[in-house]
């Protein structure tokens, strides 16, 4: 039997009353809906700006360091913007955009990860003030796009071309990057080393890019940062196994991906042995199997064995190690999976998945393989004189403790990225806040030629660029307002290279102090920061789908 649900209709007076109250609440709701995009936009700006303010104190040579404690209790000390933001727990979606911004700058340029976030925070603050004046976000976004294009044009105009054969200038720019790091006192060692590493893997006459995967940076505790060295070959952090062989000349290297242990069944099972002769037979069979494996390895001509890290703990059986010791084979196990490609290309060998493929043509050749002591009781294996045309090299970074070694590794990566930027775009500009002040003046002059709201927006963009010299001065303990004002006057008088000399605590011709940086770093920072600001301005609501 079907049932119907009846709905009672209100009387005419009641309906009128409901309509009137609904009209009032509708107006309030409409008012709130109109205000919501503004509130969301301002909330996003404040959240993103909070992230920028958090790392602003780490900008520049006199910037502070951050101590980051991970979930597992591991401690990291760094002033690298990308590293700080990667380790920070950021929950607000707009704030996470600045984390992605820093990551994008790290991928594109490798340096300037702190500057790009600080610059983005200043542009967001400028946009907030324009919004409070009643300017539409789309108008601000379009004006910032115009300002960004003009800024790139001005930067390109003041840049100076550079040749990759000019090693001295390359070292100066690598030093500028390193001078703002925790290991800045070692920049005179690390900068030339970084340039030499890049020059080893490219042809300066024809190169247009650098694959940093061809340079393997290895951090190891032992010694000091001064012991950091460039190895034209491979450095393995794993030490050699106890075979009594620690040095092999004219090495033939086999990279294997199989276990030197007796085979196991695919299923869990138990075997009950009631007679010792049966146990003796099993042991003899295992011994014969392992001996056969070792004989095939030796027959191939291999005298150095690299074993890929396996999920099995007994990838290298003690009995196999015993036989290899008698055969005078140097053994290194637990080669990481991400090392396989680099090892294969450098040695010209082929990863071998089964002992049946142990053939002489699959082996790599090297002049010398040796285990070396690096201090603190630690050892590494060095493979040099590789008989291939592969342009690869390794940098062994040493430090008295883990924190220092890891920070030196990150610093060298940034220095390598600076040289890569110069290979991609062979132009350089001054540092020390000089390009930002020059840009600010030029954009302000350009804004004066325009009219209407666009002029105000571009002027705000120009003023925001001064956050870089302002922060550099502030972090160096100098009066930021006085410094920026003097910088602006010097640039207005035509001193385009005037910048902040944080060592002498004054304003000088910054190029005479060898404070230089690649053009690509500044262009990337301004472009990415501007794009992020425009993206945040166009967000008028946050929808949670969880």
C-alpha positions as CSV (number, residue, x, y, z in Angstrom):
1,X,0.0,0.0,0.0
2,X,1.5,3.3,-1.1
3,X,1.9,6.1,1.4
4,X,2.0,9.8,0.8
5,X,3.7,12.4,2.9
6,X,1.7,15.6,3.2
7,X,3.3,19.0,3.7
8,X,1.3,21.6,5.5
9,X,1.2,25.1,3.8
10,X,1.5,28.1,6.1
11,X,-1.2,30.6,6.3
12,X,-0.9,33.8,4.4
13,X,0.2,36.0,7.3
14,X,2.7,33.3,8.4
15,X,4.0,33.0,4.9
16,X,4.4,36.8,4.7
17,X,6.3,36.7,8.0
18,X,8.6,34.0,6.8
19,X,9.2,35.9,3.6
20,X,10.1,39.1,5.5
21,X,12.5,37.3,7.8
22,X,14.0,35.4,4.9
23,X,14.6,38.6,3.1
24,X,16.6,40.1,6.0
25,X,18.7,37.0,6.4
26,X,19.1,36.9,2.7
27,X,20.6,40.4,2.7
28,X,22.9,39.4,5.5
29,X,24.0,36.3,3.6
30,X,24.4,38.2,0.4
31,X,26.6,40.7,2.3
32,X,28.7,38.0,3.9
33,X,29.1,36.3,0.5
34,X,30.3,39.6,-0.9
35,X,32.9,39.9,1.8
36,X,34.0,36.3,1.8
37,X,36.4,36.5,-1.2
38,X,38.2,39.5,0.4
39,X,38.6,37.7,3.7
40,X,39.9,34.6,1.9
41,X,42.3,36.6,-0.1
42,X,43.7,38.5,2.9
43,X,43.9,35.2,4.9
44,X,45.9,33.6,2.1
45,X,48.3,36.6,1.9
46,X,48.8,36.6,5.7
47,X,49.5,32.9,5.8
48,X,52.0,33.0,2.9
49,X,53.7,36.2,4.3
50,X,54.2,34.4,7.6
51,X,56.3,31.8,5.9
52,X,58.4,34.5,4.2
53,X,58.9,36.2,7.5
54,X,60.0,33.0,9.1
55,X,63.0,32.5,6.9
56,X,63.8,36.2,6.2
57,X,66.4,36.4,8.9
58,X,68.5,33.7,7.1
59,X,69.1,35.8,4.0
60,X,72.6,37.0,3.2
61,X,76.2,36.4,4.5
62,X,75.2,37.6,7.9
63,X,71.9,35.8,8.0
64,X,71.0,33.5,11.0
65,X,70.9,29.7,10.9
66,X,67.9,27.6,11.7
67,X,68.0,24.4,13.8
68,X,65.4,21.9,12.6
69,X,64.5,18.9,14.6
70,X,62.8,16.1,12.7
71,X,60.2,13.7,13.8
72,X,62.8,11.0,14.5
73,X,64.9,13.5,16.6
74,X,67.5,14.2,13.8
75,X,68.8,17.7,13.9
76,X,69.7,19.8,10.9
77,X,71.4,23.2,11.1
78,X,71.2,25.3,7.9
79,X,70.3,28.6,6.4
80,X,69.4,27.2,3.0
81,X,65.8,28.4,2.2
82,X,64.8,25.2,0.3
83,X,66.0,22.9,3.1
84,X,64.3,25.0,5.8
85,X,60.9,25.0,4.0
86,X,61.2,21.4,3.1
87,X,61.5,20.4,6.8
88,X,58.9,22.9,8.0
89,X,55.3,21.6,8.7
90,X,53.1,23.9,6.8
91,X,49.4,23.2,6.7
92,X,47.8,26.3,5.1
93,X,47.3,25.7,1.4
94,X,48.5,29.2,0.4
95,X,51.5,29.0,2.7
96,X,52.4,25.6,1.0
97,X,52.6,27.5,-2.3
98,X,55.7,29.3,-1.0
99,X,57.2,25.9,-0.1
100,X,56.6,24.8,-3.7
101,X,58.0,28.2,-4.9
102,X,61.2,27.6,-3.1
103,X,61.4,24.1,-4.6
104,X,60.8,25.5,-8.1
105,X,63.6,28.0,-7.6
106,X,65.9,25.2,-6.4
107,X,65.1,23.1,-9.5
108,X,65.4,26.0,-12.0
109,X,68.4,27.8,-10.6
110,X,69.6,25.9,-7.5
111,X,70.4,29.2,-5.7
112,X,68.3,32.1,-4.5
113,X,65.8,29.9,-2.7
114,X,65.6,32.2,0.3
115,X,65.5,35.4,-1.8
116,X,62.6,34.2,-3.9
117,X,60.4,33.6,-0.8
118,X,61.4,36.9,0.8
119,X,60.6,38.7,-2.5
120,X,57.3,36.9,-2.8
121,X,56.4,38.0,0.8
122,X,57.1,41.6,-0.1
123,X,55.1,41.5,-3.3
124,X,52.2,40.0,-1.3
125,X,52.4,42.8,1.2
126,X,52.3,45.3,-1.6
127,X,49.3,43.5,-3.2
128,X,47.5,43.6,0.2
129,X,47.9,47.4,0.5
130,X,46.6,47.8,-3.1
131,X,43.6,45.6,-2.3
132,X,42.8,47.7,0.7
133,X,42.7,50.7,-1.6
134,X,39.9,49.0,-3.5
135,X,41.9,47.9,-6.6
136,X,40.6,44.8,-8.2
137,X,42.9,41.7,-7.8
138,X,42.8,41.1,-11.6
139,X,44.0,44.6,-12.2
140,X,46.9,44.1,-9.7
141,X,47.7,40.7,-11.3
142,X,47.9,42.2,-14.8
143,X,50.0,45.1,-13.7
144,X,52.4,42.8,-11.9
145,X,52.8,40.8,-15.1
146,X,53.8,44.0,-16.9
147,X,56.2,44.8,-14.1
148,X,57.7,41.4,-14.2
149,X,58.3,41.5,-18.0
150,X,59.9,45.0,-17.6
151,X,62.1,43.8,-14.7
152,X,63.5,40.9,-16.9
153,X,64.2,43.4,-19.7
154,X,66.0,45.7,-17.3
155,X,68.0,42.9,-15.8
156,X,69.1,41.6,-19.2
157,X,70.2,45.1,-20.1
158,X,72.5,45.6,-17.1
159,X,74.0,42.0,-17.3
160,X,77.5,41.4,-18.4
161,X,78.4,38.5,-20.7
162,X,80.9,35.9,-19.5
163,X,82.9,33.1,-21.1
164,X,83.1,29.7,-19.5
165,X,86.9,29.8,-20.1
166,X,87.0,32.7,-17.6
167,X,87.6,30.4,-14.6
168,X,88.4,33.3,-12.3
169,X,84.9,34.9,-12.7
170,X,83.3,31.5,-12.3
171,X,85.1,31.0,-9.0
172,X,84.0,34.5,-7.8
173,X,80.3,33.6,-8.4
174,X,80.6,30.3,-6.7
175,X,82.2,32.0,-3.8
176,X,79.4,34.6,-3.6
177,X,76.9,31.7,-3.2
178,X,79.1,29.9,-0.5
179,X,79.7,33.1,1.5
180,X,76.2,33.0,2.8
181,X,76.5,29.4,4.0
182,X,77.4,27.9,7.3
183,X,80.7,26.7,5.7
184,X,81.5,30.2,4.3
185,X,85.1,30.1,5.8
186,X,85.9,27.3,3.4
187,X,84.7,29.1,0.2
188,X,88.2,29.6,-1.0
189,X,88.5,25.7,-1.2
190,X,85.0,24.7,-2.2
191,X,84.5,27.3,-5.0
192,X,87.4,26.3,-7.2
193,X,86.6,22.6,-6.5
194,X,83.0,23.1,-7.7
195,X,84.2,24.9,-10.9
196,X,86.7,22.2,-11.6
197,X,84.0,19.5,-11.2
198,X,81.7,21.2,-13.7
199,X,84.6,21.7,-16.2
200,X,85.4,18.0,-16.0
201,X,82.0,16.9,-17.3
202,X,81.3,19.5,-20.0
203,X,82.9,21.0,-23.1
204,X,83.1,24.8,-22.3
205,X,83.1,25.6,-26.1
206,X,79.7,23.9,-26.8
207,X,77.9,23.2,-23.6
208,X,74.5,24.7,-23.1
209,X,73.4,22.7,-20.0
210,X,74.9,20.6,-17.2
211,X,73.5,17.3,-15.9
212,X,74.4,17.4,-12.2
213,X,73.8,13.6,-12.0
214,X,77.2,13.3,-13.6
215,X,78.7,14.7,-10.4
216,X,78.2,12.6,-7.3
217,X,78.6,14.5,-4.0
218,X,79.3,12.1,-1.1
219,X,79.3,13.4,2.5
220,X,81.2,11.4,5.1
221,X,82.1,12.1,8.7
222,X,85.8,12.1,9.2
223,X,88.5,14.8,9.0
224,X,87.5,18.4,8.4
225,X,85.9,20.3,5.5
226,X,89.4,21.2,4.4
227,X,89.9,17.6,3.5
228,X,87.1,17.7,0.9
229,X,88.5,16.6,-2.5
230,X,87.5,16.0,-6.1
231,X,87.9,12.4,-7.3
232,X,87.9,11.7,-11.1
233,X,86.0,8.5,-10.7
234,X,83.8,6.9,-8.0
235,X,83.7,7.2,-4.2
236,X,81.8,4.6,-2.4
237,X,80.9,5.2,1.3
238,X,80.7,1.5,1.9
239,X,84.0,0.0,3.1
240,X,85.6,-3.1,1.6
241,X,84.7,-6.5,3.2
242,X,87.3,-8.3,5.2
243,X,88.9,-10.2,2.4
244,X,92.4,-9.0,3.2
245,X,92.5,-7.1,-0.2
246,X,92.4,-3.3,0.1
247,X,94.1,-2.2,-3.1
248,X,93.7,-3.5,-6.6
249,X,95.6,-2.1,-9.6
250,X,94.3,-2.7,-13.2
251,X,91.0,-3.6,-11.7
252,X,88.2,-5.4,-13.5
253,X,85.0,-4.6,-11.8
254,X,81.8,-6.7,-11.7
255,X,78.6,-5.1,-10.6
256,X,76.3,-8.0,-9.5
257,X,72.7,-8.0,-8.6
258,X,72.4,-11.6,-7.2
259,X,73.2,-13.2,-3.9
260,X,76.3,-15.2,-3.1
261,X,74.4,-17.5,-0.8
262,X,72.6,-20.9,-1.1
263,X,69.2,-20.7,-2.8
264,X,66.1,-20.6,-0.7
265,X,62.6,-22.0,-1.3
266,X,59.7,-19.6,-2.0
267,X,57.7,-21.1,0.9
268,X,58.4,-21.3,4.6
269,X,59.1,-24.9,5.5
270,X,60.9,-27.0,8.1
271,X,63.2,-30.0,7.4
272,X,63.7,-32.6,10.2
273,X,67.1,-34.3,10.1
274,X,67.5,-37.5,12.1
275,X,71.0,-38.4,10.9
276,X,74.1,-36.3,11.0
277,X,75.2,-37.7,7.7
278,X,72.2,-35.9,6.1
279,X,73.3,-32.7,7.7
280,X,76.8,-33.2,6.4
281,X,75.5,-33.7,2.9
282,X,73.5,-30.5,3.0
283,X,76.5,-28.5,4.1
284,X,78.6,-30.1,1.4
285,X,76.0,-29.2,-1.2
286,X,75.9,-25.6,0.0
287,X,79.7,-25.4,0.0
288,X,79.9,-26.8,-3.6
289,X,77.2,-24.4,-4.8
290,X,78.9,-21.3,-3.3
291,X,82.3,-22.5,-4.5
292,X,80.9,-22.8,-8.1
293,X,79.6,-19.3,-7.9
294,X,83.0,-17.9,-6.8
295,X,84.8,-19.9,-9.5
296,X,82.6,-18.5,-12.2
297,X,83.3,-14.9,-10.9
298,X,87.0,-15.5,-10.9
299,X,86.9,-17.1,-14.3
300,X,85.3,-14.0,-15.8
301,X,88.5,-12.1,-14.8
302,X,86.8,-9.9,-12.1
303,X,89.1,-8.9,-9.2
304,X,86.7,-6.3,-7.7
305,X,83.1,-7.2,-6.8
306,X,80.4,-4.7,-6.2
307,X,77.2,-6.2,-4.8
308,X,73.9,-4.3,-5.0
309,X,72.0,-3.9,-1.8
310,X,69.5,-6.6,-1.5
311,X,66.4,-7.2,0.6
312,X,68.2,-10.4,1.9
313,X,70.5,-9.8,4.8
314,X,72.7,-12.7,3.7
315,X,73.4,-11.5,0.2
316,X,77.1,-12.2,0.9
317,X,77.5,-15.5,2.6
318,X,80.4,-15.9,5.0
319,X,81.6,-19.0,3.1
320,X,81.5,-17.0,-0.2
321,X,83.6,-14.3,1.5
322,X,86.1,-17.0,2.6
323,X,86.5,-18.2,-1.0
324,X,86.8,-14.7,-2.5
325,X,89.5,-13.9,0.1
326,X,91.5,-16.9,-1.2
327,X,90.9,-15.7,-4.8
328,X,92.2,-12.1,-3.9
329,X,88.9,-10.4,-4.9
330,X,88.1,-7.1,-3.3
331,X,84.4,-7.1,-2.3
332,X,82.1,-4.1,-1.6
333,X,78.5,-4.9,-0.7
334,X,75.3,-2.9,-0.2
335,X,75.7,-0.6,-3.2
336,X,72.5,1.5,-3.2
337,X,70.0,1.3,-6.0
338,X,70.4,5.0,-6.9
339,X,74.2,4.5,-7.3
340,X,73.9,1.8,-10.0
341,X,73.4,4.1,-13.0
342,X,76.3,6.3,-12.0
343,X,78.6,3.3,-11.4
344,X,77.6,1.7,-14.6
345,X,78.2,4.8,-16.7
346,X,81.5,5.7,-15.0
347,X,83.0,2.2,-15.2
348,X,81.4,1.2,-18.5
349,X,80.1,-2.0,-16.9
350,X,76.8,-3.7,-17.0
351,X,74.8,-4.8,-14.0
352,X,74.8,-8.6,-13.9
353,X,71.6,-10.3,-12.7
354,X,72.8,-13.9,-12.8
355,X,76.1,-15.7,-12.5
356,X,75.6,-17.1,-16.0
357,X,76.1,-13.6,-17.4
358,X,79.5,-13.2,-15.8
359,X,81.4,-12.5,-19.0
360,X,84.5,-10.4,-19.5
361,X,82.7,-7.9,-21.8
362,X,80.3,-7.0,-18.9
363,X,83.0,-5.9,-16.6
364,X,84.3,-2.4,-16.0
365,X,88.0,-1.4,-15.9
366,X,89.8,1.0,-13.7
367,X,93.5,1.8,-13.0
368,X,93.1,1.6,-9.2
369,X,90.6,0.5,-6.6
370,X,91.6,1.1,-3.0
371,X,90.1,1.5,0.4
372,X,91.3,4.8,2.0
373,X,91.1,6.1,5.6
374,X,89.5,9.5,6.0
375,X,89.8,10.0,9.7
376,X,87.7,9.2,12.7
377,X,88.1,5.5,12.0
378,X,86.0,5.8,8.8
379,X,86.9,4.4,5.4
380,X,85.7,4.8,1.8
381,X,86.5,3.0,-1.4
382,X,87.9,5.0,-4.2
383,X,87.8,3.9,-7.9
384,X,90.0,6.0,-10.2
385,X,91.4,5.8,-13.7
386,X,88.2,4.5,-15.3
387,X,88.7,3.2,-18.8
388,X,85.7,4.9,-20.4
389,X,84.8,8.1,-22.1
390,X,82.1,8.9,-19.5
391,X,82.4,12.5,-18.2
392,X,81.7,11.9,-14.6
393,X,83.4,12.7,-11.3
394,X,82.8,12.5,-7.5
395,X,83.3,15.0,-4.7
396,X,84.1,13.5,-1.3
397,X,82.9,16.0,1.3
398,X,84.3,15.5,4.8
399,X,83.3,17.0,8.1
400,X,84.1,16.6,11.8
401,X,80.5,15.8,12.5
402,X,77.4,14.8,10.6
403,X,75.7,18.2,10.7
404,X,78.8,20.0,9.2
405,X,79.3,17.4,6.5
406,X,75.7,17.5,5.4
407,X,75.6,21.3,5.3
408,X,78.9,21.3,3.3
409,X,77.2,18.9,0.9
410,X,74.2,21.2,0.5
411,X,76.5,24.2,0.0
412,X,78.5,22.5,-2.7
413,X,75.3,21.6,-4.5
414,X,74.3,25.3,-4.5
415,X,77.8,26.3,-5.9
416,X,77.4,23.6,-8.6
417,X,74.0,25.0,-9.5
418,X,75.4,28.5,-9.8
419,X,78.0,27.3,-12.4
420,X,75.2,25.4,-14.2
421,X,73.2,28.7,-14.4
422,X,76.2,30.3,-16.1
423,X,76.4,27.4,-18.6
424,X,72.7,27.8,-19.4
425,X,72.8,31.6,-19.5
426,X,76.2,33.1,-19.9
427,X,75.5,36.4,-18.2
428,X,76.3,37.8,-14.8
429,X,75.1,40.7,-12.6
430,X,76.3,42.3,-9.4
431,X,75.0,41.1,-6.0
432,X,74.7,42.8,-2.6
433,X,71.2,44.2,-3.4
434,X,72.5,46.3,-6.3
435,X,70.3,44.8,-9.1
436,X,67.1,45.1,-6.9
437,X,67.7,48.8,-6.2
438,X,68.5,49.4,-9.9
439,X,65.3,47.6,-10.9
440,X,63.3,49.5,-8.3
441,X,64.4,52.9,-9.8
442,X,63.9,51.8,-13.4
443,X,60.4,50.4,-12.7
444,X,59.4,53.5,-10.8
445,X,60.5,55.7,-13.7
446,X,58.5,53.4,-16.0
447,X,55.5,53.6,-13.8
448,X,55.7,57.5,-14.0
449,X,55.1,57.3,-17.8
450,X,51.8,55.4,-17.2
451,X,48.5,56.6,-15.9
452,X,45.7,55.3,-13.8
453,X,45.7,52.3,-11.5
454,X,48.4,50.4,-13.5
455,X,50.9,53.1,-12.5
456,X,50.2,52.6,-8.8
457,X,50.5,48.8,-9.1
458,X,53.8,48.9,-10.9
459,X,55.2,51.5,-8.4
460,X,54.2,49.1,-5.6
461,X,56.0,46.3,-7.4
462,X,59.1,48.5,-7.7
463,X,59.0,49.4,-4.0
464,X,58.6,45.7,-3.0
465,X,62.0,44.9,-4.7
466,X,63.8,46.9,-2.0
467,X,63.0,44.2,0.5
468,X,66.2,42.4,-0.6
469,X,68.7,45.2,0.3
470,X,66.6,46.1,3.3
471,X,66.9,42.6,4.7
472,X,70.6,42.3,3.9
473,X,71.3,45.4,5.8
474,X,69.0,44.4,8.7
475,X,70.6,41.0,9.0
476,X,74.1,42.6,9.0
477,X,73.2,44.8,11.9
478,X,73.1,48.0,9.7
479,X,70.4,50.7,9.8
480,X,68.2,49.4,6.9
481,X,66.3,52.6,6.2
482,X,69.5,54.7,6.0
483,X,71.3,52.1,3.9
484,X,68.5,51.7,1.4
485,X,68.0,55.4,1.1
486,X,71.8,55.9,0.4
487,X,71.7,53.0,-2.1
488,X,68.8,54.6,-3.9
489,X,70.6,58.0,-4.1
490,X,73.8,56.4,-5.4
491,X,71.9,54.5,-8.1
492,X,70.0,57.6,-9.0
493,X,73.4,59.3,-9.6
494,X,74.4,56.5,-12.0
495,X,76.3,54.1,-9.8
496,X,74.5,51.0,-11.0
497,X,77.0,48.6,-9.2
498,X,76.6,50.2,-5.8
499,X,75.7,47.5,-3.3
500,X,75.8,46.5,0.4
501,X,79.3,45.4,1.5
502,X,78.3,43.4,4.7
503,X,82.0,42.7,5.5
504,X,83.0,46.4,5.6
505,X,79.5,47.5,6.8
506,X,79.1,50.1,4.1
507,X,78.1,50.7,0.5
508,X,80.7,50.1,-2.2
509,X,81.1,49.2,-5.8
510,X,80.1,45.6,-5.2
511,X,81.8,44.2,-8.3
512,X,85.2,45.3,-7.0
513,X,84.5,43.1,-3.9
514,X,83.9,40.1,-6.3
515,X,80.2,39.8,-5.2
516,X,78.7,38.5,-8.4
517,X,75.8,36.2,-9.3
518,X,74.3,34.6,-12.5
519,X,71.7,36.5,-14.3
520,X,69.5,33.4,-14.4
521,X,69.2,33.3,-10.6
522,X,67.7,36.8,-10.4
523,X,65.4,36.4,-13.5
524,X,64.1,33.1,-12.1
525,X,63.5,34.6,-8.6
526,X,61.5,37.6,-9.9
527,X,59.5,35.5,-12.5
528,X,58.6,32.7,-10.0
529,X,57.7,35.1,-7.2
530,X,55.5,37.2,-9.4
531,X,53.7,34.2,-10.8
532,X,53.0,32.9,-7.3
533,X,51.7,36.2,-6.1
534,X,49.3,36.4,-9.1
535,X,48.1,32.9,-8.4
536,X,47.3,33.7,-4.8
537,X,45.5,37.0,-5.8
538,X,43.2,35.0,-8.1
539,X,42.0,32.7,-5.3
540,X,38.7,33.8,-3.8
541,X,37.6,30.7,-2.0
542,X,39.0,27.5,-0.3
543,X,37.0,24.4,-0.9
544,X,37.6,21.5,1.4
545,X,36.7,18.1,-0.2
546,X,37.6,16.0,2.9
